[in-house]
Amino acid sequence: MLIDNAHPSTYNECMPYIDFHSHLVPCVDDGAKSLQEALSLLREMKEAHDIVTAVVTPHFNSDYLVCKGIYCTMEQMLAAIEELKAAVAESPERYPELLFGCEYFLDIRHQDAVGELLTLAGTDIVLLEMPYEIDLDGVQKTVRLVQDAGYRVLLAHPEKYDVFILEPVESFSWLHEHPEVLVQTETWNLYNKEPLAWRFIEEGLTTVLGTDAHSYHRYPSYMHAVIELQEWAGDDFAKLKYIEDITYNNPMKLLGNR
């Protein structure tokens, strides 16, 4: 949670947004299956969702994908990123600004060290995913492992983790006690009114939003979530400021390594 004492601007329904999680580098994970699909979804992000910057984050080191026979090396991923950059550069006005990182999967049960990681847009932040069935002790140990390697942690969609359902008091208390642990909430889960996703919002724990867009079937849902957030906020000035923070102000601070 990144907060300051600035007064919120007059709320603008057409304000720009920043997406902090998607899988639109083609053919490297379970996301976009072609360059054409990636470009189409990126155009949709800008035209239908007012997303001005998209941090694109392919899976890396995912046991789930390896079990499905999907695996790429870091070299292959970086080559695919360059291909996408080149395609977007042909008509940059049609797309959001693209920044890159990866969603790094780490299972503390099988891995007790991390090497050099591809951070988000050259910052010191790692988008971290863990097994959904992990317990609180495992979450804490995994986060410390990444922090001890010199990185800041942005938890990818923690509303999907069992621990926040099975141990809600302990797990939410731990996040409140550790504001240095950043939280990305998935827009699709807000749009679908998933109670756990909304609890992160209501407790002020969400730092940024991410679509986690993968494909035509798992499309960007940013504006859908913003509409739900607007209804939740009503005329409440503090809530409107919070929406500005998680959709634009906080992402800008993180991208500036603040």
N, C-alpha and C positions, 0 to 999 in steps of 0.2 A: 504494500500500500504506500503510494507516494503522495503525500498531501502537502500543500503549502497554505499560506494565509491569504492568497489572492482572492479578491471577490470574483464570483463567476460573471462572465459576460452575459449580456442579454441572450437567452437561449435561442439558438438558430437551428431550425429543423433541417436546414441544408448545410450544416457545418460538415467539414471533411472528417473522414474517419481513417483509422489505421488498423489494418488486420495483422495480427501477430502470429498466425499459425495457419498454414495451408500446405497442401501436397500437390502442387501444380508444376513441379519439374517433371517432364514426361518420362515415363518408362524406367523409373529408378526404384519405385516402391509400389504400393497399392493405390496410388493416386492417378493422375492423368495418364491415360494410355497412349496418347499421341500428342505431338506438338500442336495439332489443330485443336484438340480438346482443351489443352492448357491455355492457348491463346483465346479461345472462345470464353472460357470461364474468367479469365483475367479481364476481358472486355466487359463482361457482365458485372464484375466487381466494381469497375469504374462507373459504368453507365447506370446500373440499377441500384447500386449500394453506396455511391459517393465515396468509395475507398480511394484515397489519394496515394497511399503507400501500402504495399503488401510485403510482409516478411514471409518468404516462401521457405518451408521447413520440411524437406523430405525426411522420411524415417532413416535412421542409421542404427545399425547394431540391434535390430529388432528380432528377437527369437521367434515371435509370431510369424513374421514374414519369411524367415529362413525355413520354418516348418512348412510353409506354403510353397517353397521353392523359389522365393523372390529374394534375391540378394545382389547388391552391387558394391563395388569397392568405392573408396573415397575418390579415387581417380576417375572412375566412371561417373560418379555423381557430379564432380566438378566439371567434367566435359559436357554433361547434359545441361548444367546451369549455363555454361557459356553458349550453348546452342539456343537456349531460351532467351538469353540476353540479346543475342544477335537478331533473333526474329522480332523481338519487341522493338529493337532499335530502328527497324524499318519504318514503323509508324508509332513513335513513342507517345504521341498525343492520345492514342486510343486506349492506353493502358495505365494502370497505377504505376508509380515508381516502384521498381522491384529491388528488394534487398533479400539477402539469403542467409540461411543458417541451416541447422538440421534439428530434428526431434530425436534426441539421443535416448535410447532405451538402455536402462541399467538395472540389472537384477543382482542385488547385493548377495544373494544366495550363491551365485556362480561367478561373481567378479568382485575382487577386492581392491582394484586399482583402476585409475583412469589415466589415459595419456593425453596427448594434445587433442582438443576437441574443436569442431567447427562451431564457433560461437555465432550469435545472432548479429548480423550486419557489422562484424568486426568489433563488437563490444566485448565485455567480459562476461556476458550472460549466456548460459546454456539452457535451452528448452529441454526439460527433463521429463521423461516418461518412465514409469515403473510398472511392475505387474499389478493389475487391478486388485489382486487378492492379497497384496502385501499388508502386513500389520504396521502399527504405528512405530514400533521399534525399528522395523526395516526402513520405513520412510525416513526416520530421523538419521539412521546410519548412512543411508544413501545420500541424503542431502549433505551431511557432514563430509562424506568422501569427496563429493564434487567441490564443495567449498574449500576443503583442504588442498585441493589441486589448484586453487587460485581463481575459481570461477564464482560468479553469482548464479543462483538457481531461480529459474522461472518454471514453476510446476505446470505441466500441460494438463488441462482439464481435470483437476483433482476431484471434481464432482463425480467422476466415474469410478473412484476408488472405493472399495468396500469399507475401508477403515473409517471413512467419514459417515458411514451409515451404522457400522457396528460399534464404533467407539467415538460418537459425536462429541461428547463433552471434552474428552482428552485431546482429540485431534484438532478441534477448532480452537481450544485453549492454547495448544502448542503453536498454532499459526499466529494467534494474537500476541503470543509472547515472543515471536520471532518475525518481526516485520521485515527483516532482511530477506526472508523467503518470499519471493514474488509469486503471484497466482494469475494464471490465464484461464478465464472461464469461456466455455464454448458457446457461441451465439445460438447454435442449433438447440442446445439444451435450454436456453432462456426462452427461445421462441416456442418450444414445446412445453414450457412451464414445468420443467423438471424441478421438484422442490429443493433438491440439494444444490443445484446450480443457483437458485434464487437465494438460498441461505448465504452463499458466499457474497452475493450482492448486498443483501440486507444487513450483514454483519460488517460490511465495508472491507472485505478481504480481497476482493477482485482488484488486481492491478491493471490488467489489460484484457481485451477481448480477442478471440481468435475464431475464425469460421471453421477451421479444420476441414476446409473444402477439399474434396478428393476428385470428384468426377461429376458428370451430368446428373448422376443419381444421388450424389452427396454434395449438393451445390452450395455456393455461398449463401449465408442466411443473415448477413450483418444487419441489413435494414429491417428485417423481420424482428430481430432482437431489439433494435433501437426503438421500434414502435411499441413493443411491450415495455421497455424501460421508461418511455415517455408516459405511458399510461400509469405505471407504478409511481412515477415521480409527481404527476399532476402539477400543481403550482408550488410544490415544495422547493424552495431555493437551494437548500443544501443537497437535495437529491439531484436536481438539475446540474449542479456543479459537479457532483460525483459522476454523472453520465459524461460530462465534458472531460473529466479526468481520465476515465477508463477507456474512452474512445479516441482521445487525441492527446491530451496534456501529458499523461503518464507515458504513453508510447514515445512521444517526442523526447521526454527526459531520458528514458532508457536508451534510445538510439543515440543520445548525446553522452552516454555512459555516465549519467547522473543518477 
